Amino acid sequence: MKKILILLFLLIGITTPAISEEKAIMKSEIGVVENIQYEDADELNQGEQTTKQDVTIKVLTGEFKETKRIVDNMLTGNPAYDINLSKGDKVILHLEQVGDTVASADDVNFYIADIQRNNQILIFIGIFFVLLLLIGHKKGITSIVSIISTILLIFLMLMPMILNGFCPIASAVLTGIISTVITIYLVGGFNSKSSSAIIGTSISLIFAGALSMLAIYFAHLTGFAGEENMFLYTARPDLSFTGILSASMIISALGALMDTAVSIASTVNEIYETDKTLSIQQLFKSGMNVGRDIIGTMSNTLILVYLGSSLPLVLLSSNIDMNKFFNLNQVATEILSALTGSIAILFCVPITAIIAAYLIKKQKEKLVFNFDTQNEMND
């Protein structure tokens, strides 16, 4: 276990690029709503449904803690942009400096960014981790470590690499491979079974990267499939958004590819342990039989994930001509993303099966040979 943890921290430490110091993080604080007053908005000329709230906010954190500010909150009737507040709600406050220096709270403008939700998120994270430990025991601990390591790799490696000008596709593949190595060795240990799954997943990730590039090129995808892409373009127009789209396809397929590879490698290993007379060809055939059963459910899972996250798009199809609907950039992006991941899973099955059959057979035979040789020398 110690060796695994050392490997984990070494990999993260060696491969994590330094985050750019030039990036300015917008300062934010937490406040609580103490009072709400409504103001006549007839003269605002922003539509009949516009309502103005004068919200009294007490700042709870930071340099201006315990101070109170009255902040405007506009309600336009559009649920996508309105922040509906009640007395006692905690909010995230965005601060903007007015002058060159900040001598007092009057030199700073306060804006309500959104309602504070991190406490609720932490509660659900706690429930997930507790259940993972209760049900998984030791495997639950390694699962938590692998989840945390993957998140750290994405935020501390993939994100800085892309923002600092590295190729998004190469960055995603490298991040995926390192995450695969850490996760599978943590869960399965250092053995031929885990090595087979890692090699199969890594090759499939590279294949998924190449396939995503082809899909983006031939379908003329722009990489602007959502509102967040436009926000990012406003802040960083120098980034490759088609590259970022390809990277997102790769990362989205990573989990399913790891599941597929581990399932096949574990099955081949168990079959060989049951009957060590089986040849590489017979082990490969067994791995393929299991892979065929996995293909349907795993591909279905991946497609359902994309459909579930794009349900508003699916519902929109009832109001649009179907020919136009399927050719919309956002719709085509979601469909090709799901298909890219599914094709990568299909590719992963035979690759992992043949690698697992070869490595497991050869390594087990080598171990038996070394053991027999050692016994003969002792005799």
N, C-alpha and C positions, 0 to 999 in steps of 0.2 A: 504493500500500500504506500509506503514511504517513497519507493522508487517512482511509483505512478504520480504522486503529488509533485515530486521534484521535476519529473518530465513535464507536467502541466505548467508549472510556474516558469521553467526554463523556456519552453516554447512561447509562452505569452510574452516573457521579457525580451527574448531575442528578436521576435518578429514584430513587436509593436513599435511603429514609427512614432516619433515625437509629434505631438499635436501642435499645430501652428500657433505660435504665441501672438500672431497678428490678429487672430480672430477675436473680436470683441463680443463678449456675451452680454446680452441685454439684462440689466439688473431688474430683479423682481422681488417683491416682498409679499407677505401674507397680511390680509386685513379682514375685519369682521364688519358686517353690515349692522349699524346701530339704528338707523332710521331711513325711511323712504318717503319722499314727498313727490307728488305728481304735479307737473307744470303744464299749463295749456300750450299745446303744440300747434295751434292753428296758424301761427305766424311763422312757423319754421319752413314752410314750403317744401316739405319732404314727403308729402302724401297724406291722405286722410287718416290712415291707420297709424301714423307716427305718434308715439307717446314719449314724453321726456320725463325721466326720473332724476330727482336730485337725491343722490344716495350719500348719506353720512357714513364714512368709513373710519374705523379706528385701526391704525396700523399696529400690527402685533409683533413684527420682526424688524431687524435692521436698525439703521442709524436714526430713523424717525419713529421708533417704537413709542407707543402711547400717544402719539399725536393724532389729531382728527382732521379729515379733509372731506369736503363735499365734492363728489365726482358725478359728472353727467353720465347717464346711461340711457341710450336711445333704443326704444322698442319700435320696430318697423312692421311687425306682423309677419316677418320672414323667420321661421324657426331655425333656419340654418345660421343666422347671424345674431339673433336676439339672445341676450343673457337674462333670463328670468330670475329675479332676485327676491328673497324674502328676508325679513329681519332675523338676524342670527346666522345667516349664511357666511361662510368663510370664502374669500375671493383671492385670486392672484392679482397683484397690482404691478403694472408696468410703469417704471419711472423713467422720465426723460428730463435731462438737465436743461434749464432755460438759458443761463448765461455761461460765462467762462469758468466761474467758480461756484461752489455750493456752500454758502454761508449759513443758510437756514432752510427750512422746509418750503419757504416761499420761492426758492430758486429751483424747485423741482415740480414738474407736472406729473400728476398721478392719473393713471387710466386703469379701468377694470379690464384685465385681459381675459379672465374666465373664472368660473367657480373652481374652488380647490377640490380635487378629486383623489389626490395621492393617498389619503387615509383609507379610502375604500379599496383602492388598488392593493395596498399593503395587506388589508384583511384577506382578500382573495388569494394573494400570494402565500400568506400564512396558512390558509386552509389547504392549498395545493401541496405545500411542503410537508405539512403534518400528515396528510393522507399518504403522501409518497413515502414517508418514513415508516408509518404504521403498516402499510401494505408491503413495501419493498424491502424493509429492514436494511441490510448492508447494501443491497443493490440500490435502495432508495438514496443512500448517502452518495454513492458514486454518480447516480443520476443527477442529483442536485449540483454536484461539482461540475459535471459535464455541461449542464444547462448554463451555469454561471460562466464557465469558460467560453462557451459559444457566444454568449451575450457580450462578454468582454472583448472577444476577438472581433465582433462586428463593430462595436463602438470605439475600440482602441486601436484596431488595425485596419479593417476595411474602410471605415468612414474617413480616417485621416489620409489613407493612401489615395482614395478617390479625390478628396478635397485638395490634396497637394499635387494633383496632376498625373498620378499613376493610371495606367490603363484599367478601367473598371472591370473588364472581363477577366484579365489576368489576376487582379486583386481579389475578385470573388472566387475564382478557382483556387487560388493559394489559401485564402481564408477557409474555404470549404474543406480542403485537404487537411489543413492543420486541425480544424474542428473534428474531422472524421478520425484522425489519428488519436486525438485526446479522448474523444467519446468512446470509441470502440475498444481501445486498450484499457480505459478505465472500467468499462462494463465487462469485457470479455477476458481481460488479462493478456499477457504477452505470450502468444502461441500462434500456431499456423492458422487456426480458425480465424482469429482476429486479423492477422496479416492478410489473409485471403479477402476478407470483407473490406479491409482498407484499400487494397489494390483495386478491387472491383468497383468500389465507390469512387475512387480517384479517377480511374479511366472513364467511368460514366459521367463524372462531372466535367471533364475535359470535352467529352462528346456533347454534353448538354450545352456547353459554352459555344462550340462550333455550330451546333444546330440552331441556337438562338440567334447567332449572327446571320445565318442564312435566312431565318424567318423574318428578321427585321429588314434585311436588305431586299428580299424579293417581294415582301408585302408592303414595302415603303412605310414602315411604322416610324413615327416621329419621336417617340419617347415621351410625348406629352399626353398621357392618358388620364390625368387627374389634375385637380386644382393645385395640389401640393407641388406638382412639377413646375407650374407657372410661378409659384412663390419662390421656388429654388432658382428658377431661371432669372428672376428679378434680382436675387442676391448674388448668384454666381453664373452669369451668362457664358463663362468660359468653359464650363463643364460639358462633357459629351453625354447628352441625354439618351441617345440610342445605346451607348455603352452602359449607362446606368440601368436602362431597361433590361439589357442582356444580363447584367449582374443580378438584378432582382429575380429573373427567371432561374438563374443558377442556384441562388440561395433558397428560393422557394422549393426547388426540387431536392435539396440536400437531405432533408429529413426522410423523405420517402425512399430515396436511394440507399441511405444507411440501413433503414429497416429491411429493405429487400435483400441487400448484400449480407447482412448479419443472419437473416433467416435461412438463406441458402447455405451459407458457410457452416452454420450450426448444424443444419440437417445432414450435410455431407459428413461432418465430423462424427455425429452420433451414429450414422449408418456404418461408417468405417469401424467405429469402436465395437459395434455389434458383430460385424463380420470383416475381419482383417484380410480375408482372402480376395476381396473384391478388387478388381483392376481399376485403373484411372478411368477407363471408358465407362465401366459400370457405375462408378461413383458420379461421373458427369451426368449420366442418364438419370440417376436418382435425383441429383440436384436440379436438373431440368424439369422433372416431374413435379417437384415441389414448387419450382419457379412458375410453372404454368398455373398452379393454384393461386399463387401470390399475385400474379399479373392482374387478374380481374379486380380483386378487392383493392389493391394498392393504386392502380390507375383510376379506379372509381373514386377512391378517397381523394386523390389529388384534384380530379375534375370537380368533385363536390365542394372542395375548399374554395376553388375559384368561383364556382356558381354561387355559393353562399355569400362570399364577400362582394359579389356583383349582382345581388338580388334586385336592387333598384334598376339596374340596366336590363335585367330579364323582364321586369314588369313594364319597363318603358317600351318593350317590343310590341305591346298590344296597341300602342298609339302611333306606330311608325310602320311605313312600308317595309316588309321583311328584307327586300333586296337592299334598301338603304340602310337598314338596321345592321345587318351582318357586315357591311362595308364601312361602318363608322370606325374611326381610328381606335377609340376606346374599346369597342366590342371586339374588333379584330385582335387587339393587343391581349385581351383576357383569354380569348379562344386559343391563340397561338402559344401563350404562356402555359396553359393547361396541357396542350398537345405536346409541347417541347418536353415538359416534365414527364409525361406519360411515355413518350418515345424513349426517353433516357432510361426509364424503368425497364422497358422491354429490352433495351440494349444491355442493361446491367445483369439480367438473368443469365444468359449464356456465358458472359465474361466471368462473372463471379463463380459460376458452376465449374468451369474448366480450371480456373485458377485454384479454387478450393480443392478440387479433386486431385490436382497435381501436387500442391504444397502439402496437404494433409497426408497423402499417401507417402510422399518422399520423406517428410520429416519423421513420421511415425516409424517408417522402416529404418531410418537412420538411427533413431533412438534405440530401437530393438537391437540393431546390429552393434551399436556401441556398448549396450548393456551386456550382450552375450560375450563380446570380446573382453570386457572387463572381468567377467566371471571366469573366463578361461585363463586369464592372466593370474587371477587370484588362486585358482586351483593349481 
